[in-house]
Amino acid sequence: MIGKAIRLERIMNRNTGRSVIIPMDHGFSLGQIYGLHDMPQVISAVSEGGANAIVLHKGMVPHGHRKAGPDIGLIVHLSASTSLNPDPNDKVSVCSVEEAISLGADCVSIHINLGAPNESKMIEEAGVISRQCTRWGMPLLVMIYPRGEGIDGQDPEAIGLCVRVAEELGADIIKTSYTGDPDTFAAITRACAVPVVVAGGEKGGDLETLAMIREAVGAGAAGVAMGRNAFQRDDPATFIRAITRVVHQDATPEDALGGDA
């Protein structure tokens, strides 16, 4: 589908087939968190850093629109829950594909937590959205994780199930957790025909975070979708620039950070 291909070109780097995505949808679930108080400012910093795309909820798109500076792909997030919900793993749809199109989206994203009590409802909604994406030629990013009572969020078998479920649902890009081990993660990416990007995980030091990204990319990851680990840095633009060097230029963490010296 030509429409989907054109939109994907705005999210995935043509030369590397990889992407640096910065989700900034956290305010819906966590409130007025550090790093997202001034949306136009942080979006400008992210674009200056060379990220390929950002993720926003529909209400933030008008506030984040920039009239100057580098262009950046727009992914509109359709799923939501809040931290006040007794089960924050329960995600519901708060936006449609048609709304996202009217906002100028290049892609839409949804969130599924396998193992959560309302897993079946999330999967059912994902099927509806996937069908809408096919109709409109809209790329679909599926953020999917193993989450629930007694579930190990880094278990390779569980993450492999997540990736396969997203692929079976028709995802064009899949975001999931890194297993923490290149061998087990490489087995997962080899078995998937869809680009898999890794989540940022818990905030770590600069070199530690960049090393994780480089290891994941070496194991077949098509990049990273990193939120707080990126926009909550003291200098988001500089750190995101280092991420892009690791993802798109295969730079070492040390060389990636030294590029601004």
N, C-alpha and C positions, 0 to 999 in steps of 0.2 A: 504494500500500500504506500503510494508516494507521499501522502500526507504524514503518515507515521515516520517514514524514513527522513523526511525533511525536518520534522520536529526532533527526532533523535540526534540529528547532526548538531543541534544546538546544545545538547547535553553531553554527548560522548565525543571526545577528541578524535578527529578523523584519522590522525596519524598513528595514535597509540591504541585506539579503541577503548580507552579508559576514561574515567571521570572523577573529578573532585566535586562532591556535592556537599553543600553546607545546609543542613536542616535548621530552620529557625522557627519551628512550630511549637516550641516548648512552653510559650506563654499560656497556651490553652490549658495545659495540664498543671503547670507549676506557678502561674501568675506572673508578676512583674519581676522576673529574675534578672540577675546581673548579666550584662552584656546585651540585653534586648530592650533597654529603656528607650533608646533613640534608634528606631528602625532604619530611617534613611541613612543615618551615619554608619551603622554597622553593615548595612547592605553595600554601601559604597566601599567600605574597607574590604569586604569579602570580594567584591568585584575587582578592586585594585590588586588584591592578592592573586588573582588569576583563576579563581574557582570557575568550574564549568556551569554550575547551577546552584540555585537556592531552593529551599522548600518553605512555603508559607501557607498559612490558612487564608481563606478567601478575604476576610476582613482586613488583613494586613497588606494585601497586594496594592491597593491604591496609595497607602502611606509609604510603601517602599519603592514606588516607581521613581526611577531616576531619569532626569532629562540630560544628563551629561555623564562622562566617564565611560569606562569599558562596559560593553554589553555583557549580559549574563543570562543563562537559561532560567526559566521560571517553571517550577514544579508546584502545583497546587495540591495541598494535602486534603484528602476527603474524610479522614478518620479522626475521631477525637474521644477523649475521656478526661476527667480531672482527678487530681490527687485526693480530692475529698470523697470520691466514690469508694465505698467499701471494697470494691474490686476494680482498681485502676487498670487492670489488664483487659477489661471489657471495653471494646472500641465500637462506636457507632458512626454511621455516615452523617456528616453535617454539610456536605456539598455534593453536587452532581457533576458529571463530566460536562454537561452542557453549560453549567455555570462557569466551570473552569475555562472552557473555550471562550466565553464572553469576556473573561478577564485577561485573555492573551496567553494562557498557559501553553507551554511546550510539552508538558507531561503532567500526569496526575499520579498521586501516590496514595496507597492505603496501608493500613497496619493490621496485622493478624498475629495473635498470640496463641500458638498451638499449646494445648494442655490447660488453657484457662477454662473456667466453667462455661463461658459463652462462646467457646471455639466454633460450634456449629453455626451460630448466627453470623459470626465474622466471615466464615467461609462462604456462607450463602450470599451475603452482601458482596463479597469479592467476586462471585460468579456473575452477579448482575452488573457490577461496574466493568468487569472485563468485557462483557458483551457490548456495553455502551462504548467502550474504548475501540473495539473492533469496528463498530458502526461509524464512528467519527474519525478514525485514523489517529487516535490519541495514544501515545506511549503510556504504558502502565508500569510504575515502580511499586513493587510489593515489598514492604518492610515486614519481615516475618521472623519470629523468635520462638524458641521453646520456653514457655513461661507458665508456671503453675506450681501448686504444692508438690514438693518432693522432686522437682525437675531440675536437673543440672543444665544451666544455660549455656555451657560450653561443651556439652557432650557431643562428640562428632556424629553419632548416630542420630541424635535428635536434630542437630543442625542440618544434617543431610536430608532428613525428612522434611524440614522446613523448606529447603531449597527445592526439593522435588515437588512439594505441594504448590509452591509459587509458580514453578514452571508448568505444571499441569493446569493451573488456573489461567495461563496465558500471559504471565508477566514478561515484560520486555527487559526489565532490569530487576535484580533481586538484591535487597539489602538484608544482611543477617549478621550475626556475631561471628567473630573469628574464633576458631577452636583453641587458639593458643599454640598450635603445633602445625608446622608447615606440611608435614607428611599427611596428616589426616585431612587438612583443609584442601590440599592438592587433589586428593581422591574425590572430594566433593565437587570441586570446580571442573575436574575432568569429566565427571558424569553429568554435567549440566551444559546445555547448549546456549544458555542465556547468561549475559554478563552478571557476575556476582560481585557486589561491592560490600566492604566490611564496615560495620558500625565502629564508632570511635571508642566506645567503652568508657571505663572510669578515667577521669582526667589524670594524666601522668606528666612527667617532665618532658621537655621538648625532645631530647634525644630518645628517650624511652618510647614516646608516642610515634616518632618518625621511624624508629626501628621496627615497631610493630607493623606499621603500614608497609614498609619495605619487605618485611618477611611475608606478609599476606599477599602482596603483589607478586613476589617471587613464587608463591604457591598457587598463582592463577587468578587472584582477585583482580577485578577490572577497575580497581580504585577504591575510594573510600567515601562514605557518607557520614560526616563527623560534625556534630553540633557544638555542644558546650566545650568539648575538647579543643575547639577552634575559636569560636567567637568570644569565649571568656578569657582568652589570653590577653596579656597587657597590650600587645600589639598584634591584633588579629591579622592585619594585612601581611605583615612580615612572616608570621608563622604559616599562614595559608600559602604564601609564596614558596616556603620551604616544602610544604606538602606537595604542591604541584611539581616541584623538581624531583621529588622522590617518585611520584606516580607516573609522570610523563617523560622524565629524563633518566630514570633509574639511578638517581643520585644517592650517595650514601647520606645518612643523617647528618654527619659532620659537614660534608660538602654542601648539602642543601641549606643548612643554617649559615655556613660561611659565605654563601653567595651574596649576602647583603653586606658583608664586611668591607 
